[in-house]
Amino acid sequence: MQVPQKGGSPSQPEDKILAVTFTWLLDVKNIETQFHHHKMPTKDIEDRRIRILPTTPIDYIKGFRQYPMNFWLCTLLLFLVELGCAILAAPSPMLLETAVCRHHFKKDRQLLNGEPTDEFCRSNEVQVHFAFVITVLSTLSTLAATMMQVPMGMLGDKGGIRLAFMLNATSTIFYWGCIAVVGIASRIALEVGLLILIGSQHHFPLWGFYLSPMFILLGGGPWATGTLVFAAISDSVKLEQRTTAFSIMEAISGIADLLGPIIGTMTMTIHLGIPFALALVVFSLMFIPASHLRKNTVSDMEGVRSSLAETESLLSVDSTSDREETDLEHTARDLLPPRAVIFSICFICFFFFQVARDSTSYLIPWVSLRFGETMARAGLLFSLRAIMSSLLYFVILPLATSWIDQTWQSANRDLALSASGAFCCTLGTLIVAAAPNLATVAFGFALSVLGSSMTVTLRSFLASNVQNAFSGRLFAGISMTGTIGSLVGMPIMGAAYSLGINYNIGLPFLVSALSYFLVLGLLVWLASKI
C-alpha cells in the first residue's frame, strides 16, 4: 500500500535476464567461460556497497532527499487514509455488533440502559448474525471497489492523478460517514427522543449499512487509494528506487496503525461517535496533499527514462528491441517461463494472498469471544501490527534489499523476499489459529505482519517490467485482483467464522494459512525458474 542506482547490475525483464547479462559482459570484455561463474568488476562491487549501505543514521536520513515531492505527498495521502481506517478498526465492528444486538433483541426487555448487554452480544446466535452483516457489507464494498479500480487507474495514467485523488477522498468520506450515520442515529434518537423520525423502532434497519458501498462508486474509497499511490510513486521515482521507495512509503503510512487503534480505543469508551468524527476529519485532510500534486515534468522523468533505457518492458520486448537477437540470447530466453506464465502466477498470488488476509476482519471478534476480552482491548493488536510494520519497512526490508542486491539480480531478490513473506504469513496464521492464550495470538499475528512485505516486493517485481505509461493500469489490475480475492474470501471467512465458533476453533485462520501456503508454493516455483 525506491533505491539508488547500484553499479553494473540494473533490473532486467524476466525473459531477458540471462541474455542481457551475457551481452553486457561481452561488451565490457569481462566474461568467463560459463555464465553462472561470472564475477562483476571489483570497482562496481565497491560502488554498490558504498551506495547501498549508509555508514551513519544521518547518511540514511539524507538518502530520503533523493525522492521527489510527489513521493512525499503520495506517502502523506496513504498515511491519512490508513490513519482514518486504523482509528475505526475497533469502533466499526463494535458499532456493527451493537446494531445487530439491538436488532436481534429489540423485543427483549433485558437491556442495560438502552444497550444490549455483553452476554447478549456474545451469544452464538448474535455472533452468527454479526458475521453475516460483516460478510454482506464487506462483499458489497469489495464489489464496488473492484468496479472502480481500472477507471481510477486509467484516470491517473491519463494525467488526472490530482482529480483521481480528490474523487477518492470524497468517496472515502461518504462511505464511512454513511456507516456512522446509520449505526449511531438510533442511539441519538433514543437519547434525545427523536423516535418519531424512525417510527416505533429503536434502531435504523440493518440494511441501511448496505447503502454505504454506493459511495465507493464515486472514487473507489479507501480500496483505490493504494492503487493511485503506487502508480504515482512508480511514475515519480527511478526504476532501481522502487523497492526501497515502496518500503519507505509503507513504513511511514504504517505508523498510522500504531496511532490509529490507540486513538480509536480510547475515544470509543467515551462515546462511539467520537472515533468516527475524528476519522472523517482525517479523511478530509486528504484534500490538502491531493491539491498540491503535479504532473511529472521532463526533468523529473529524465532519471526514469535513463533507467528504462537500460531495461526493456516485459510487455513490449518484442516490439521495442532494435538490435538483432543472438543465438545466445535466444537460448537464454528459452530457459525462462513465458511472460504470460510469469504474470499469471503473480496475479494468482495477489488473489490468494488477499483471500487469506480477509481472516483479519474476524481477528478482533474472535479474540474477544475466545479469550473474553473486550473489543477495545482486542483492538490493541493493531497497535502491535503498527510496531512490526514500522520495523519491517524502516529497517528489515531496506537492509535485506541492500544486502541481497550485492549478489542477486533485482528480479531474484524481489521474488525471494516475496516467498519469505508468504512463509511468515503461513506460519504466523497457523500459530494464531492454534493459540492457547492471547500472548501466543500476539506472537503469531506479529509474525504474519512481517510477511506483509510480499505485496510490496511483488509489486516492485512487476512494476520494474512495465512501462510507466501503463503503471496506473498495472497497479489497478493488481488491486482489482486483490479486491476480487477479497470478494471471494469474505464469504468463505464469514462461513468459516460462523462454523468455527460452534466448535471453539479459529477456522478462518486455518483457511487463511492454507491460502498463504499456496502462494508460498507458487512463488518458490517461480523464483526457481527466474
C-alpha positions in Angstrom: 0.0 0.0 0.0 12.6 3.0 -4.4 17.0 2.6 -4.3 19.8 4.5 -5.8 21.5 3.2 -9.0 23.6 0.2 -8.0 26.7 -0.3 -10.1 26.6 -2.7 -13.0 23.5 -4.8 -12.4 20.3 -3.0 -13.5 17.0 -4.7 -13.2 16.1 -6.7 -16.3 12.9 -8.2 -17.6 12.4 -11.8 -16.5 12.5 -13.3 -20.0 15.7 -11.4 -20.9 17.8 -11.6 -17.7 20.2 -14.3 -18.8 20.5 -13.0 -22.3 21.2 -9.3 -21.5 23.6 -10.3 -18.7 25.6 -12.2 -21.3 25.6 -9.3 -23.7 26.7 -6.8 -21.0 29.6 -9.0 -20.0 30.7 -9.3 -23.7 30.5 -5.6 -24.2 32.9 -4.9 -21.3 35.1 -7.8 -22.3 35.0 -9.3 -18.9 33.3 -12.7 -19.4 34.4 -16.0 -18.1 33.8 -19.3 -19.8 30.5 -20.1 -18.0 27.6 -17.7 -17.1 27.0 -19.0 -13.6 30.6 -18.4 -12.6 31.0 -14.9 -13.8 32.2 -12.2 -11.4 31.4 -8.5 -11.5 34.2 -5.9 -11.8 35.7 -5.1 -8.4 35.1 -1.4 -8.8 31.4 -2.0 -9.5 31.1 -4.0 -6.3 32.8 -1.3 -4.3 30.5 1.3 -5.8 27.4 -0.9 -5.0 28.5 -1.2 -1.3 29.1 2.5 -0.9 25.8 3.4 -2.3 23.7 0.7 -0.7 24.9 0.6 2.9 24.7 4.0 4.8 27.5 4.4 7.3 25.6 6.6 9.8 21.9 7.4 10.6 22.5 10.8 9.2 23.5 9.3 5.8 20.4 7.1 6.0 18.2 10.1 6.5 20.0 12.1 3.8 19.1 9.3 1.4 15.5 10.4 1.7 16.3 13.6 -0.2 16.6 11.8 -3.5 12.8 11.3 -3.7 10.7 14.0 -5.4 7.9 16.0 -3.8 5.2 13.8 -5.4 6.6 10.8 -3.5 6.1 12.5 -0.1 2.7 13.9 -1.0 1.5 10.4 -2.0 3.0 9.0 1.1 1.1 11.5 3.2 -2.1 10.6 1.4 -1.7 7.0 2.2 -0.8 7.8 5.8 -4.0 9.8 6.2 -6.3 7.1 4.7 -4.5 4.4 6.8 -4.8 6.5 9.9 -8.5 7.1 9.4 -9.2 3.4 8.8 -7.0 2.4 11.8 -9.0 4.7 14.1 -12.1 2.8 13.0 -10.5 -0.7 13.3 -12.1 -1.4 16.7 -15.1 1.1 16.7 -16.5 -0.1 13.4 -17.1 -3.8 14.4 -18.3 -2.6 17.8 -20.8 -0.3 16.0 -22.0 -3.2 13.8 -22.2 -5.6 16.7 -24.2 -3.2 18.8 -26.6 -2.6 15.8 -27.1 -6.3 15.4 -27.7 -6.7 19.1 -30.4 -4.0 19.0 -32.0 -5.6 16.0 -31.9 -9.1 17.4 -33.2 -8.2 20.9 -35.4 -5.3 20.0 -38.4 -7.1 21.6 -36.4 -8.3 24.6 -36.5 -6.2 27.8 -33.2 -7.5 29.1 -31.3 -4.4 28.1 -28.9 -2.3 30.2 -29.6 1.5 29.8 -30.9 1.0 26.3 -27.8 -1.0 25.2 -27.6 -4.8 24.8 -25.5 -6.5 27.5 -22.2 -8.3 26.7 -23.9 -11.6 27.4 -26.4 -11.0 24.7 -23.8 -9.8 22.2 -21.6 -12.8 22.7 -24.2 -15.4 22.2 -23.7 -17.7 19.3 -26.9 -16.6 17.6 -25.9 -13.0 17.6 -22.4 -13.7 16.5 -23.6 -15.7 13.5 -25.9 -12.8 12.6 -23.0 -10.3 13.2 -20.7 -12.4 10.9 -23.4 -12.3 8.2 -23.7 -8.5 8.4 -19.9 -8.1 8.1 -19.8 -10.5 5.2 -22.5 -8.8 3.2 -21.2 -5.3 3.9 -17.6 -6.3 3.0 -18.7 -8.2 -0.1 -20.7 -5.2 -1.4 -17.9 -2.8 -0.6 -15.3 -5.0 -2.3 -17.5 -5.5 -5.4 -18.0 -1.7 -5.7 -14.2 -1.2 -5.2 -13.4 -3.8 -7.9 -15.6 -1.9 -10.4 -13.7 1.3 -9.8 -10.1 0.1 -9.8 -9.4 0.2 -13.5 -11.3 3.5 -14.2 -9.3 5.2 -11.4 -6.0 3.7 -12.7 -6.8 4.9 -16.2 -7.7 8.4 -14.9 -4.3 8.5 -13.3 -2.5 7.3 -16.4 -4.1 10.0 -18.5 -2.7 12.7 -16.3 -5.6 13.2 -14.0 -3.9 12.0 -10.8 -5.0 15.1 -8.8 -8.6 14.7 -9.8 -8.4 11.0 -9.1 -7.2 11.6 -5.5 -9.9 14.3 -5.0 -12.6 11.8 -6.0 -11.0 9.1 -3.9 -11.1 11.3 -0.8 -14.7 12.2 -1.4 -15.8 8.6 -1.7 -13.9 7.6 1.4 -15.6 10.3 3.5 -19.1 9.4 2.3 -18.6 5.7 2.7 -17.5 5.8 6.3 -19.9 8.7 7.0 -22.9 6.6 5.9 -21.9 3.7 8.2 -21.5 6.2 11.1 -24.9 7.8 10.5 -26.8 4.5 10.2 -25.1 3.0 13.2 -25.2 5.9 15.6 -28.5 7.5 14.6 -30.7 5.1 16.6 -28.6 5.8 19.8 -29.1 9.6 19.2 -32.8 9.1 18.6 -33.1 7.2 21.9 -31.2 9.8 23.8 -33.0 12.9 22.5 -36.4 11.4 21.9 -36.4 11.6 18.1 -38.1 8.2 17.7 -40.9 9.9 15.7 -38.4 10.2 12.8 -38.0 6.4 12.6 -41.4 5.3 13.8 -41.7 2.9 16.7 -38.4 1.1 16.0 -35.4 1.6 18.4 -32.9 1.4 15.6 -32.4 2.0 11.9 -32.9 -1.1 9.8 -29.7 -3.1 9.3 -30.0 -2.8 5.6 -29.1 0.8 5.9 -25.5 -0.2 6.3 -25.6 -1.8 2.9 -26.2 1.6 1.3 -22.6 2.8 2.1 -20.9 0.8 -0.7 -22.7 3.0 -3.3 -20.4 5.9 -2.3 -17.4 3.8 -3.3 -18.5 4.2 -6.9 -17.6 7.9 -6.6 -13.9 7.3 -6.4 -13.0 3.8 -5.2 -13.0 4.6 -1.5 -10.0 3.5 0.7 -9.6 0.5 -1.5 -8.4 2.6 -4.5 -6.1 4.8 -2.6 -3.3 2.3 -2.7 -3.7 1.9 -6.4 -3.3 5.6 -7.1 -0.4 6.0 -4.6 1.6 3.1 -6.0 1.1 4.3 -9.6 2.0 7.9 -8.8 5.1 6.9 -6.9 6.1 4.4 -9.6 6.0 7.2 -12.2 7.9 9.6 -9.9 11.0 7.6 -8.9 13.7 5.8 -10.9 13.3 2.1 -11.8 16.0 1.0 -9.3 14.5 3.0 -6.5 11.1 1.4 -6.5 11.5 -1.3 -3.9 13.1 1.0 -1.3 10.6 3.8 -2.1 7.7 1.4 -1.7 9.2 0.3 1.6 9.6 3.8 2.9 6.0 4.6 1.9 4.7 1.6 3.7 6.8 2.3 6.8 5.5 5.9 7.1 1.9 5.0 6.4 2.3 2.1 8.8 2.8 4.5 11.7 -0.9 5.1 11.3 -1.5 1.5 12.5 0.3 2.5 15.7 -1.6 5.7 16.4 -5.0 4.8 15.0 -6.0 1.9 17.2 -4.9 3.8 20.3 -7.0 6.8 19.4 -9.9 4.7 18.4 -10.0 2.5 21.5 -9.5 5.5 23.9 -12.3 7.6 22.3 -14.8 4.8 21.8 -15.0 4.3 25.5 -16.3 7.9 25.9 -18.8 7.7 23.0 -18.8 5.5 19.9 -19.4 8.5 17.7 -16.1 10.3 18.6 -13.7 8.0 16.7 -16.0 8.2 13.6 -15.9 12.0 13.8 -12.1 12.0 14.2 -11.7 9.6 11.3 -13.9 11.8 9.0 -11.7 14.8 9.9 -8.6 12.9 9.0 -10.1 11.8 5.7 -10.9 15.4 4.9 -7.3 16.4 5.3 -6.5 14.2 2.2 -7.7 17.2 0.0 -4.6 19.2 1.1 -1.8 17.0 -0.3 -4.0 15.9 -3.2 -4.4 19.5 -4.4 -0.6 20.0 -4.5 0.2 17.0 -6.6 1.7 17.9 -10.0 2.5 16.1 -13.3 6.0 14.7 -13.7 8.0 17.2 -15.8 10.6 16.3 -18.4 13.4 16.9 -15.8 11.6 14.7 -13.3 11.4 11.8 -15.7 14.9 12.1 -17.0 16.3 9.6 -14.5 13.3 7.3 -15.0 13.8 7.3 -18.8 17.5 6.6 -18.4 16.7 3.7 -16.3 14.2 2.4 -18.7 16.8 2.7 -21.5 18.8 0.1 -19.6 15.9 -2.4 -19.4 13.1 -3.2 -21.8 9.5 -3.6 -20.8 8.4 -7.2 -20.3 5.2 -6.3 -22.1 6.8 -4.8 -25.1 10.1 -6.5 -25.5 9.3 -7.9 -29.0 8.4 -4.5 -30.4 10.9 -2.3 -28.8 14.1 -4.3 -29.3 16.0 -2.9 -32.3 19.2 -5.0 -32.1 19.5 -8.4 -33.6 18.9 -11.3 -31.3 21.9 -13.6 -30.9 21.7 -17.4 -30.6 22.9 -17.0 -27.0 20.0 -14.7 -26.2 17.6 -17.0 -27.8 18.9 -19.9 -25.7 18.7 -17.9 -22.5 15.1 -16.8 -23.3 14.1 -20.5 -23.7 15.3 -21.1 -20.2 12.7 -18.7 -18.7 9.0 -19.2 -18.3 6.7 -17.5 -20.8 5.7 -13.9 -20.0 2.1 -14.9 -19.7 3.0 -17.6 -17.1 5.0 -15.1 -15.0 2.3 -12.5 -14.9 -0.4 -15.1 -14.3 1.4 -16.6 -11.4 2.0 -13.2 -9.8 -1.7 -12.2 -10.2 -2.8 -15.6 -8.7 -0.5 -14.9 -5.8 -2.1 -11.5 -5.2 -5.6 -13.1 -5.4 -5.0 -15.8 -2.8 -2.9 -13.5 -0.6 -6.0 -11.2 -0.3 -8.3 -14.2 0.2 -6.1 -15.1 3.2 -5.9 -11.6 4.6 -9.7 -11.4 4.9 -9.4 -13.5 8.0 -8.1 -10.4 9.8 -11.6 -8.9 9.8 -12.5 -11.6 12.3 -9.4 -11.3 14.5 -10.9 -8.9 17.0 -14.3 -10.7 17.3 -12.5 -14.0 17.6 -10.1 -12.8 20.3 -13.0 -11.1 22.2 -15.1 -14.3 22.0 -12.3 -16.9 22.6 -10.5 -15.2 25.4 -13.2 -13.0 26.9 -11.5 -9.7 26.1 -13.4 -6.5 25.3 -13.2 -5.3 21.7 -11.3 -2.2 22.9 -8.5 -4.4 24.4 -8.5 -6.8 21.4 -8.2 -3.8 19.1 -4.8 -3.1 20.6 -3.5 -6.0 18.5 -3.5 -3.5 15.6 -1.0 -1.3 17.5 1.3 -4.3 17.6 0.8 -4.6 13.8 2.0 -0.9 13.5 5.1 -1.6 15.5 6.0 -4.6 13.5 5.2 -2.9 10.2 7.5 0.1 11.1 10.3 -2.3 12.0 9.8 -4.2 8.8 9.6 -1.3 6.3 12.0 1.1 8.0 14.7 -1.5 8.9 14.3 -5.1 7.9 13.2 -4.7 4.3 15.7 -1.9 3.2 18.6 -3.7 4.8 17.6 -7.1 3.3 17.3 -5.4 -0.1 20.7 -3.7 0.2 22.4 -7.0 1.3 20.8 -9.2 -1.4 21.4 -6.6 -4.1 25.2 -7.1 -3.8 24.9 -10.6 -5.3 21.5 -11.1 -6.8 19.6 -9.7 -9.7 16.7 -7.5 -8.6 14.1 -9.9 -10.1 15.5 -12.8 -8.0 15.7 -10.5 -5.0 12.1 -9.4 -5.1 10.9 -13.0 -5.6 13.0 -14.4 -2.8 11.7 -11.6 -0.4 8.1 -12.3 -1.6 8.5 -16.0 -0.9 9.9 -15.3 2.6 6.9 -13.0 3.3 4.5 -15.8 2.3 6.3 -18.2 4.6 6.0 -15.8 7.6 2.3 -15.3 6.9 1.7 -19.1 6.7 3.4 -19.8 9.9 2.1 -16.8 11.8 -1.6 -17.6 10.9 -1.2 -21.2 11.9 0.0 -20.0 15.3 -3.0 -17.7 15.7 -5.4 -20.5 14.8 -3.9 -22.8 17.4 -3.1 -20.2 20.1 -4.0 -21.2 23.7 -3.7 -17.7 25.0 -3.6 -14.0 24.0 0.2 -13.8 24.1 0.5 -16.6 21.5 -2.0 -14.8 19.3 0.0 -11.7 19.5 3.2 -13.5 18.6 1.6 -15.3 15.6 -0.1 -12.1 14.4 3.3 -10.2 14.6 4.9 -12.9 12.6 2.2 -12.7 9.9 2.7 -8.9 9.8 6.3 -9.5 8.8 5.0 -11.4 5.8 3.0 -8.4 4.5 6.1 -7.3 2.7 5.2 -9.7 -0.1 2.7 -7.3 -1.6 5.5 -4.6 -1.8 8.2 -6.7 -3.2 6.0 -8.5 -5.7 4.6 -5.1 -6.9 8.1 -3.9 -7.4 8.9 -7.1 -9.4 6.1 -6.4 -11.8 6.5 -2.6 -11.9 10.1 -2.9 -13.0 9.0 -4.7 -16.2 6.1 -2.4 -17.3 6.4 0.9 -19.0 5.4 3.9 -16.8 2.6 4.9 -19.2 0.8 1.8 -18.1 1.7 1.8 -14.4 -1.7 3.1 -13.3 -3.4 0.2 -15.1 -0.9 -2.3 -13.8 -1.5 -1.3 -10.2 -5.2 -1.1 -10.8 -5.1 -4.6 -12.2 -3.2 -5.8 -9.1 -5.7 -4.0 -6.8 -8.6 -5.3 -8.7 -7.2 -8.8 -8.4 -6.9 -8.3 -4.7 -10.4 -6.9 -4.3 -11.8 -9.9 -6.3 -9.9 -12.1 -3.9 -11.5 -10.2 -1.0 -14.9 -10.6 -2.7 -14.3 -14.4 -2.8 -12.6 -14.5 0.6 -15.1 -12.7 2.8 -18.0 -15.1 2.3 -15.6 -18.0 2.9 -14.1 -16.4 6.0 -17.6 -15.5 7.3 -18.8 -19.0 6.9 -15.7 -20.4 8.5 -16.1 -18.0 11.4 -19.7 -19.0 11.9 -18.8 -22.7 11.8 -15.7 -22.3 13.9 -17.4 -20.6 16.9 -19.7 -23.7 17.3 -16.6 -25.7 17.9 -14.4 -23.0 19.5 -11.8 -23.2 16.8 -10.2 -20.4 14.7 -11.4 -21.9 11.4 -10.9 -18.7 9.4 -7.2 -18.7 10.3 -6.8 -22.3 9.2 -8.3 -21.5 5.8 -6.1 -18.4 5.6 -2.9 -20.4 6.3 -3.8 -22.9 3.5 -4.2 -20.0 1.1 -0.9 -18.5 2.2 0.8 -21.9 1.7 -0.5 -22.0 -1.9 1.1 -18.5 -2.5 4.3 -19.7 -1.0 4.5 -22.7 -3.3 3.8 -20.7 -6.4 6.5 -18.1 -5.5 9.1 -20.7 -4.7 8.5 -22.4 -8.1 8.7 -19.0 -10.0 11.8 -18.0 -8.2 13.5 -21.2 -9.1 12.8 -20.6 -12.8 13.9 -16.9 -13.0 
